[in-house]
Amino acid sequence: MTALELDELIAFVREGDTVFVYSMDRLAHNLDDLRHLVRVLTGKGVRVEFVKESLTFTGEDSPMATLLLSVMGAFAEFERSLILERQREGIAAAKAQGVYTGLGINRDTVYSYLRAGTAAE
């Protein structure tokens, strides 16, 4: 979900609505953002249900639910950091071996070069 889509969601939901999110890490990339978004949504009277984690937040949550949100959100943030670290290490190793090519040139760029009559390198 992009930031714009998230802003649209927050503006669209009304009291009594329920937002279903497959997993905590799909809603936010770090714990602070996750907690903030849940607070904003529940503050509007919206239920937030995390399907994978089987957790529901309504704004009238128990201290245990708040703890679970924090702990599970922290693990999701940690897992994301590990994935990014492994990705960076893999790219560095591929570059060192001379086999990393990156994403290459996209189709729109090729078309713009063709229209302009210039060569794509």
Residue frames as qw, qx, qy, qz and C-alpha x, y, z in Angstrom:
[[0.000, 0.891, 0.454, 0.000, 0.00, 0.00, 0.00],
 [0.416, 0.407, -0.029, 0.813, 1.43, 3.37, -0.97],
 [0.145, -0.242, -0.436, 0.855, 1.36, 6.41, 1.29],
 [0.314, 0.002, -0.237, -0.919, -1.27, 8.01, -0.97],
 [0.568, -0.239, -0.709, -0.342, -3.48, 4.92, -0.81],
 [0.415, -0.297, -0.704, 0.494, -3.10, 4.84, 2.96],
 [0.044, 0.153, 0.188, -0.969, -4.11, 8.51, 3.22],
 [0.464, -0.096, -0.462, -0.750, -7.13, 7.78, 1.01],
 [0.535, -0.274, -0.799, 0.022, -8.08, 4.84, 3.23],
 [0.247, -0.275, -0.561, 0.741, -7.87, 6.95, 6.38],
 [0.217, 0.110, -0.041, -0.969, -9.99, 9.66, 4.77],
 [0.492, -0.089, -0.638, -0.586, -12.53, 7.13, 3.46],
 [0.408, -0.242, -0.863, 0.175, -13.25, 4.97, 6.52],
 [0.397, -0.534, -0.032, -0.746, -16.06, 5.87, 8.86],
 [0.363, -0.292, 0.693, -0.550, -17.02, 4.93, 12.39],
 [0.826, 0.086, 0.400, -0.387, -18.21, 1.33, 12.49],
 [0.727, 0.558, -0.376, -0.139, -16.10, 0.25, 9.49],
 [0.827, -0.385, 0.376, 0.162, -13.63, -2.62, 9.68],
 [0.389, 0.756, -0.503, -0.155, -10.28, -2.58, 7.91],
 [0.969, -0.114, 0.207, 0.074, -8.91, -6.05, 7.19],
 [0.167, 0.807, -0.560, -0.082, -5.14, -6.26, 6.81],
 [0.904, 0.146, -0.401, -0.013, -3.54, -9.54, 5.80],
 [0.789, -0.193, -0.305, 0.498, -0.45, -9.02, 7.95],
 [0.325, -0.860, -0.103, 0.379, 1.01, -6.29, 10.15],
 [0.451, -0.365, 0.399, 0.710, 4.02, -5.90, 7.88],
 [0.295, 0.478, 0.624, 0.544, 1.69, -5.07, 4.98],
 [0.111, -0.919, -0.377, -0.039, 0.31, -2.02, 6.77],
 [0.118, -0.964, 0.238, -0.029, 3.54, -0.41, 7.99],
 [0.747, 0.440, -0.411, 0.283, 7.28, -0.93, 7.67],
 [0.295, 0.262, -0.637, 0.663, 8.16, -0.06, 11.24],
 [0.304, -0.428, -0.789, 0.318, 6.65, -0.37, 14.69],
 [0.020, -0.350, -0.254, 0.902, 6.12, 3.37, 15.25],
 [0.321, 0.078, -0.425, -0.843, 4.11, 3.72, 12.03],
 [0.390, -0.247, -0.868, -0.181, 2.11, 0.58, 12.78],
 [0.222, -0.443, -0.677, 0.544, 1.11, 1.76, 16.25],
 [0.090, 0.299, 0.013, -0.950, 0.30, 5.23, 14.91],
 [0.348, -0.028, -0.621, -0.702, -1.90, 3.90, 12.10],
 [0.364, -0.369, -0.854, 0.041, -3.80, 1.58, 14.43],
 [0.134, -0.436, -0.478, 0.751, -4.33, 4.51, 16.83],
 [0.183, 0.195, -0.232, -0.935, -5.54, 6.80, 14.02],
 [0.399, -0.146, -0.744, -0.516, -7.94, 4.21, 12.63],
 [0.374, -0.428, -0.796, 0.209, -9.32, 3.08, 15.98],
 [0.090, -0.316, -0.294, 0.898, -9.58, 6.72, 17.03],
 [0.340, 0.066, -0.349, -0.870, -12.05, 7.16, 14.17],
 [0.716, 0.018, 0.437, -0.544, -14.10, 4.24, 15.53],
 [0.744, 0.419, -0.441, -0.274, -12.73, 1.80, 12.94],
 [0.877, -0.310, 0.366, 0.002, -11.89, -1.81, 13.80],
 [0.340, 0.682, -0.627, -0.162, -8.54, -3.05, 12.49],
 [0.938, -0.132, 0.299, -0.117, -8.24, -6.80, 11.95],
 [0.104, 0.630, -0.742, -0.203, -4.92, -8.46, 11.18],
 [0.915, 0.101, -0.181, -0.345, -5.81, -11.75, 9.52],
 [0.689, 0.341, -0.602, 0.217, -2.46, -13.56, 9.71],
 [0.142, 0.283, -0.670, 0.671, -1.89, -12.65, 13.35],
 [0.410, -0.522, -0.736, -0.134, -5.57, -13.18, 14.33],
 [0.249, -0.340, -0.418, 0.805, -5.66, -9.84, 16.16],
 [0.010, 0.747, 0.495, 0.442, -8.40, -7.24, 16.23],
 [0.272, -0.182, -0.314, 0.891, -8.09, -3.68, 17.55],
 [0.048, -0.744, -0.620, -0.244, -11.03, -1.46, 18.37],
 [0.028, 0.638, -0.129, 0.759, -9.58, 1.38, 20.42],
 [0.657, -0.557, 0.218, -0.458, -10.81, -0.22, 23.64],
 [0.802, 0.244, -0.538, 0.091, -8.04, -2.78, 23.67],
 [0.810, -0.578, -0.036, 0.089, -6.63, -4.55, 26.68],
 [0.205, -0.831, 0.495, 0.152, -3.05, -3.97, 27.76],
 [0.686, -0.125, 0.688, 0.200, -2.31, -7.51, 26.49],
 [0.635, 0.654, 0.385, 0.144, -3.56, -6.63, 22.99],
 [0.123, 0.974, -0.189, -0.012, -1.42, -3.50, 22.99],
 [0.481, -0.587, 0.630, 0.162, 1.58, -5.56, 24.07],
 [0.738, 0.200, 0.616, 0.190, 0.94, -8.12, 21.32],
 [0.472, 0.868, 0.137, 0.066, 0.74, -5.33, 18.73],
 [0.094, -0.908, 0.406, 0.054, 4.07, -3.96, 19.92],
 [0.589, -0.380, 0.698, 0.147, 5.85, -7.32, 20.11],
 [0.710, 0.367, 0.576, 0.173, 4.53, -8.70, 16.83],
 [0.359, 0.933, 0.038, 0.016, 5.10, -5.37, 15.10],
 [0.251, -0.804, 0.521, 0.141, 8.68, -5.33, 16.38],
 [0.667, -0.101, 0.709, 0.207, 9.25, -8.83, 15.01],
 [0.615, 0.680, 0.383, 0.110, 7.82, -7.80, 11.63],
 [0.122, 0.968, -0.214, -0.042, 10.14, -4.77, 11.57],
 [0.474, -0.575, 0.648, 0.158, 13.11, -6.97, 12.54],
 [0.732, 0.213, 0.625, 0.169, 12.29, -9.51, 9.84],
 [0.480, 0.861, 0.157, 0.060, 12.05, -6.76, 7.21],
 [0.116, -0.896, 0.418, 0.095, 15.45, -5.40, 8.31],
 [0.626, -0.294, 0.698, 0.183, 17.00, -8.86, 7.99],
 [0.695, 0.519, 0.478, 0.137, 15.58, -9.31, 4.49],
 [0.292, 0.954, -0.062, 0.027, 16.94, -5.93, 3.37],
 [0.352, -0.740, 0.559, 0.128, 20.33, -6.71, 4.89],
 [0.702, -0.015, 0.682, 0.204, 20.54, -10.06, 3.08],
 [0.582, 0.748, 0.306, 0.087, 19.46, -8.38, -0.14],
 [0.058, 0.956, -0.283, -0.055, 22.21, -5.75, 0.17],
 [0.511, -0.506, 0.676, 0.161, 24.78, -8.46, 0.90],
 [0.729, 0.292, 0.601, 0.147, 23.64, -10.50, -2.11],
 [0.445, 0.889, 0.098, 0.051, 23.82, -7.50, -4.42],
 [0.166, -0.864, 0.465, 0.097, 27.30, -6.61, -3.13],
 [0.639, -0.237, 0.711, 0.177, 28.48, -10.20, -3.71],
 [0.678, 0.554, 0.465, 0.129, 27.00, -10.26, -7.21],
 [0.235, 0.964, -0.120, -0.020, 28.66, -6.92, -8.04],
 [0.384, -0.686, 0.599, 0.149, 31.99, -8.24, -6.77],
 [0.641, 0.023, 0.736, 0.218, 31.64, -11.22, -9.12],
 [0.055, 0.288, -0.453, -0.842, 30.60, -8.96, -11.99],
 [0.018, -0.295, -0.909, -0.295, 27.23, -10.62, -12.45],
 [0.069, 0.628, 0.563, -0.533, 24.90, -7.96, -11.01],
 [0.223, 0.337, 0.515, 0.756, 22.97, -6.16, -13.71],
 [0.159, 0.206, 0.310, -0.914, 20.40, -4.28, -11.67],
 [0.516, 0.500, 0.561, -0.411, 16.92, -3.67, -13.00],
 [0.421, 0.210, 0.616, 0.632, 18.12, -2.63, -16.43],
 [0.127, 0.082, -0.163, -0.975, 16.28, -0.18, -18.60],
 [0.415, 0.386, 0.714, -0.411, 12.50, -0.11, -18.55],
 [0.416, 0.470, 0.692, 0.356, 10.24, -0.26, -21.60],
 [0.094, 0.947, 0.287, -0.113, 9.06, 3.37, -21.32],
 [0.286, -0.752, 0.346, 0.483, 12.66, 4.59, -21.41],
 [0.464, -0.003, 0.727, 0.506, 13.39, 2.50, -24.51],
 [0.301, 0.720, 0.597, 0.185, 10.31, 3.93, -26.24],
 [0.055, -0.957, -0.055, 0.280, 11.34, 7.48, -25.36],
 [0.376, -0.502, 0.552, 0.549, 14.79, 6.86, -26.85],
 [0.426, 0.288, 0.756, 0.406, 13.23, 5.41, -30.00],
 [0.182, 0.882, 0.434, -0.007, 10.88, 8.38, -30.38],
 [0.158, -0.911, 0.167, 0.342, 13.77, 10.79, -29.90],
 [0.767, 0.610, -0.178, 0.094, 15.96, 8.87, -32.35],
 [0.057, -0.750, 0.619, -0.226, 18.75, 8.40, -29.84],
 [0.666, 0.126, -0.733, 0.057, 20.50, 5.20, -28.79],
 [0.727, -0.620, 0.087, -0.283, 19.82, 3.56, -25.46],
 [0.413, 0.510, -0.703, 0.273, 22.93, 2.45, -23.65]]
